[in-house]
Amino acid sequence: MTKKNILPLLLLFLFLPLFLYNLGTFSLIDFDEAWYAEIARQILVTKNPLVLTFNNKPFEEHPPLGFILMAISYLFFGTNEFAARLPEALGGFGAIIIIYLIGKNLFNRAVGIAAGLVLVSCVWFVFRARSANLDTMFLFFYLATFYSAIKAQYNPKWLLLTALSFSAALLTKTIIGVTIFPGIVVLWLLKKPHASIKQIAAALLLIAASFVPWLLANTADSGPDFVNHLLEVGLRTGKQVTPNWAELHKSITAQYLHFGMRKWYYPGIISLVALIPFVWREKKLLSIYAILLTLFAGFLTNEKTEIWHLIPLYPFLGLLIGFTFFQMVNFISKIIHKAIRFPHRSTVVALGVTGFFLVASLYQINLFKHEIKLFDREIGGLPFVSKAAQNRPEPLFLDNDYFLPGTVFYAQKSVEMIRSMYPMHPLPDMIEKHPKPFLLLTQQWKLDTDEIEPEKYELLSEHAGYVLIKVDE
């Protein structure tokens, strides 16, 4: 590897602490973080990585790969917050490396570095990368699929890696992974890979071998409705809307994109529009537009679009921003070069582009550093007291409608909610009527409000207003 290749990677590696610093010093957040962390823990309990469960019930919202990677992390680092978040953090860091390589191969190193720096300074990308979710793991495989497809244009051996990356994307967040196809189709129409029928068949077989076992295992466990549910979750059917094309800038998608990218939002939108006339001259841009238009079409026409769904847009808008800025600086440098000859013009342009995006990205990261929990060390009351229920033989009940995943993960046992059993007077009825002994996680103010006498229970743990009590005969 040459110095020209090493230096950009070293620059991007300077951002690794942004993903790993204090990753395990704050509690998992309900709902999704603790939910996903517990599903991964259950893989180690059930020894079944294909059929996922949560609180003794099937989990069918997402495929297993992200949870399998979390479970592997648990084996190395223990069942804790750091291990739960590590795969997502590494996926996020890997994504900025991959988008650099995509930019470098499609255009040049400066555009690749710019795209990586844009991505690493998008607040919602970093926020999700520092959580036990699936978004940046998926993004890594999504981008790796596109990068492998670029390389496969010149070396058909990369076709297998394209298939492997695509399979991993499908096994992380299913149907959205298919949105990379329009970009790949455009790429391969511009320059067709010289792959043999045997190589193509091997790639298709690899995709089937990766995806079908999970599909069959869950269909056998849940019946044919599993596939229908999978399609409903992936496509969010029945939630389609017709966007107001005249006021797209006011749509929830545009607002979410602005909040997620912050100061890169307007450069991204301007580049998206400004580069359209140049697409036929720089045909590689067509593949980026194909992906962006496919993603935008899905997000704008679905009323259930959430802010984290838009993360796959960030790196491709970053490529357009980097390409636009590079072309502007390069054009200006040519004019200056005609008037005042100066050596190494192309190097000066590349360094100027890199320097600008480095300063801009560091500035934006500094603005949102407290939003991404970079310095948080908060241990919540519910996680603290839930841990006291570990390894105890009594059944555990929760007096809350929302914090179930965190309780299940930190207690490492199944949990029932008392409001479903005693909806009228949950606490008094539970303590008076339910078979004993049992553990109950609630809040001190609720015990006080319902005038539950301390003599009726044993206090096992308390923190930040939450209490774990044992109710006995």
Secondary structure, 3 states (H helix, E strand, C coil): CCHHHHHHHHHHHCCHHHHHCCCCCCCCCCCHHHHHHHHHHHHHHHCCCCCCEECCEECCCCCCHHHHHHHHHHHHHCCCHHHHHHHHHHHHHHHHHHHHHHHHHHCCHHHHHHHHHHHHCCHHHHHHHCCCCCHHHHHHHHHHHHHHHHHHCCCCCHHHHHHHHHHHHHHHHHHHHHHHHHHHHHHHHHCCCCCCHHHHHHHHHHHHHHHHHHHHHHHHHHCCHHHHHHHHHHHCCCCECCCCHHHHHHCHHHHHHHHHHHHHHHHHHHHHHHCHHHCCCCCCHHHHHHHHHHHHHHHHCECCCCHHHHCCHHHHHHHHHHHHHHHHHHHHHHHHHHHCCCCCHHHHHHHHHHHHHHHHHHHHHHHHCCCCCCCCCCCCHHHHHHHCCCCCCCCEEECCCCCHHHHHHHHCCCEEEHHHCCCCCHHHHHHHHCCCCEEEEEEHHHHHHCCCCHHHCEEEEEECCEEEEEECC
